[in-house]
Amino acid sequence: MEEAADLADALFHVALELSRRFLEVPLALVDDSGVVMRHEILRRQETALLEVLQRPVELAPQLDCTACRGPVVEPAAVLATHLSEIIRSHADELLSRQDVKDVCESVREFAPALVEDIIPDKVSINTLHNVLRMLLHERIPIKDIVTILETLANFSGTGAGIDQLTEKVREALRRTISALYTETDGKIHVVSLHPETEQNLLQACRDSEQAGSVVLDPNFTQEFLGKLDGVLRAAYSKGRPPVLLVPTPLRFFMKRFIEPTYPNLAVMGYTEVASAAQIQAAGTVVTHGFRMEKQATHA
């Protein structure tokens, strides 16, 4: 039992370090003591984590890798990776308002004027919290909190909602986002939309804004997802995970549209691509059924 406790503690700190390096969540959320993160994880992921942490003690003595021809991965490394993935997948749920307040206090130490001018007169803690959660939901690092605060201050008085504010912040973080999706060959591999498909989706986006929910023709939806699946399969077969690159006004709508089917597919807007980024086309989604149906309807 003592060995199990030591292993669990070691894995927990490994997960903390991984989250610092790859997720870049606020220090208030992942501090050296791990008290805040430990409390949140155990409260929200207690069952899954306890099952994972108990696994090496139960299974490790039974492993027989003498016949393995491939590389052998230590159980601790597997569990550390699993824990890190849990943290990254649920970072938006783990971020609390208290964490956001702690982040603001940390920024106050080196940029007091910024915090005093913005929080809470121009940007409320609730607004900042919701924007940060939306960024983390799509696994966008929020370490550049100064840029995030300044962007929110610039657009907070325009009447924009949380969705629109988040999109503005994403544009300001274009270098971070571009670096996030740049592959080892130095390029961002993208799937784009055919101009006609793009126009159909832009119209659907405007209709959805008026309706307050995603509004799409069922036949077009089925055709689009089928075409997208084919393009993605071709791109993945080449070993280069692509992102879906769309016009900026369409980005949030497209993410909501495809997330139930492709939750891990990143969607970038044109203005989120850094000027120095290199783009490599990985395919184009072309649809025709929606146009033909419209023509038949008007005939």
N, C-alpha and C positions, 0 to 999 in steps of 0.2 A: 504493500500500500504506500509505503514511503517513497519507493522508486516511482510509482505511478504519479504521486503528487509532484515529485521533482520534475518528471518529464512534462507533466501538464503545465507547470510553471515555466519551464524552459520554452515550450512551444508557444505559450502565450506571449512571452517577450519576443520571440522570433516573429510572431504575427504582428506585433506592434511595430517592430523595425521594418518589416515588409510594407506595412501600411504607410509608414513615414516615407519610404523611398518611392513607392509606386502610386499610391493614392494621393499623397500629399494633403491629408486632411489636417485641420487646425491642430496646433500643439495642445490646445485646451481639450481636444477630443482624444488625442493620443499623447499623454504625457509620460514621463519616465516611470512614474509609479504605476501607471495603468489603472488607477482607481476608477476614473470616470468610464473608460472604455470597458473595463471588467464588469462594472455594475450594469452598463447598458447591454452588453453582450449576454450576460447571464440572465438578465431580465427578459430579453426578447428572443434569444436563441438558446435557452437553457437546455431544452431537450436534445436538439441536434448536436450542440457542442459537447454535452456530457457523453453522448453516444460515441462521438469521434474521439474524445480524449481517453475513453476507456478501451478503445479498440487496440492500441499497440500492446497493452498489457495482456489482453486475451489472445491475440492472434500471433504476436511476434514469436513465441516459442514454437508455434506449429509450422512456421514457414520453412520450406525446404527448397533452396534455390540452386542446388548443386547441378540440376539439369538445365538451368536457364542459360541461354546463349546470348541474350541481350543484356544491356546494362541493368544492374540491380540498384534500385532506389531505396534508400533507407526509409523505414516507416516514419521516422521523425520528419524527414523532408516532405513526405507525402502529406502528413497531417498539417505541417506548417503551411504548405501550399493551399490546402483545403481551408484552413482558418483564414488565410489572407484573402481567399476568394469570397468567403462569407462576409468579411468586413467590407470588401469593395462592393459586393452586390447589394449590401444593405446599409451603406454609409449614409444615404439620405434619411433612413429611418432612425439611425443612431444619433444624428445631429440634433441636439436639443437647443432650446432658446438660451438656456444657461451657457451652453458651449459658445453660442454666438456672442453673448455678452462678454464672456471671458476672452474671446478673440479680439473684440473691440478694445478691451482693457489692455491687451497685449500691444495692439497697434498704437494706443495712446502713449505708450512709453517712448516710441521713436517718432511718432507723427501726431502729437497732441492737437495741433490746429485742425488737422483733417477730421478727427473724430468729433471734436467740439463743434465744428461748423456743420457737420452732416448728421450726427446721431444726437437726439432723435428728431430734430427739427425738420430736416429734409428727407431722411430715410429712417423709418421706424425699425426697431429690432424685428418686428414681425415680418416686414417686407424683406429685410436682409436675410432672415432665416429661410423664408420661402424661396428666395432666389438661389441661395446656397444649396438648398435641398434639390432644386430642379437641376442644378449643375451636377451635383453628385449622382443624381439618378441616372444621368448619361455618362457618368464616370469622368467628368471634366475636373481636373485638379483645381482647387480653390486656394492654393497657397498664395497667389498674388492678390491678397485681400485689399491692398491699396488701390489697385486698378479697378477692382470690383466696386469699392466704395465710391471712387471718383466717378465712375460711369453711372452708377445709380443716382448720384447727386446731380449729374448733368441732365438726366431724363426723368427724375422723380416728379417734376412739376408739370409734365406734359400731359398728364391724365392717362398715361400708359398703365396697363395692368401688369400683373406679375409675369405673365407669359411674354409680353412685349419687352419688359425690363430685362428679363433673362436673355432674350435674343440680342439686345443691345450689349449686354455684358459679354456674351459669347463673341460678338464682333470685336470687342476690345481685347479679348483673350485669343485673337486669331493666331498669334505666334505659338502660344501654348497648345492650342487645338491642332494646328498643323503639325507640330512636332510629335504630338500624341499619335497621329495616324501615319507618320512617315515610316516606311519600311526600311529594312536594312540596305536596300539599294538606293536610299536617299530620295525616294519618290512616294507620292501619295497615289495609290491605285484607286481609281474612282469609277463608279457606274453612273452614267448620266441618263437623262430623259430625252427622247425624241421631241423636237419642238411642238409637234401636234399633241403628243401625250402631255407635255408640259402645260400647254394652253388649256387642255381639258381639266387638268388637276388644279390649275390656278382658278378656273371658274368654280370648280367644286369647293375650293378653299373659301372663296367669297360667299358661296351659298351656305357653307358650314358656319361661317362667322355670324351670319344673320340668323341661322337656326339654332346656334349654340351647341351643335354637335356635328360629328363627321357625317356629311351628306354626300353619297356617291351612288351612281347607278350600279345595281348589283351585277349586271353583265360586264360592265367596265371593270368593277372591282375584281371579279373572277379572272378576267383576261389579264389585267395588269399584274396581279400576284403570280399568275402562271408564267408570264413573260419575265418578270423579275426573278423568279425561281430559276429559270433556265439560264439567265445571264449570271446570276450568282454562282450557280454550279460550275459554269465554265471558268469563272474567275478563281474560285477556290481550287479547282483542279490544277491551276498553275502555281499554287502555293503562296499566293499573295492576297490576303484578306482585303476586300475592297470596302470603300465607304460609298454611300449614296450621295452624290453631289447634285444639289438642286438650287433654284433661285432662292435667295434669302427670304422673301415673303412667304415662300412655300415650305420652308424647312420644318417649322413646328407642326404644321398640319401633316406633313409627310411622316414625321416621327410618330404622331398619334395614330396615323393610318396603318403603318406597317408594324408597329411595336407588338401587337398581339401575335402576329405571325413570325416576325423576325426581331425578337427583343434585343438581340446583341448586335444588330446591324446599325452602325453609326451613320447619322445623317448630318451632312455639312451644308451650310449655305455658301454661296459664291463669295460673300464678303468675309467669310471666316477663313479663307485661304490666304496665308501670308504671302507677301509679294515675292519672297525668296523661295517659296515652295515650288517643287517640281511635280507636275501632274502627269500621270500615266493613265490613259484610257483603258478600262478593263471591260467595257461593254456598254451598250445602249439599250434601254427599254423602249420598245416600239409597240404601240397598240393601235388597232384599227376598228375594233368592234363597236366602240362607243360612237365614233363618227358615223359609221354606216347605219347604226340604229337611229341616230338623229335624222339622217337623210331620209330613211324609210318613214319616219314619223311625219316629216313635213311633206312627203310626196302625196 
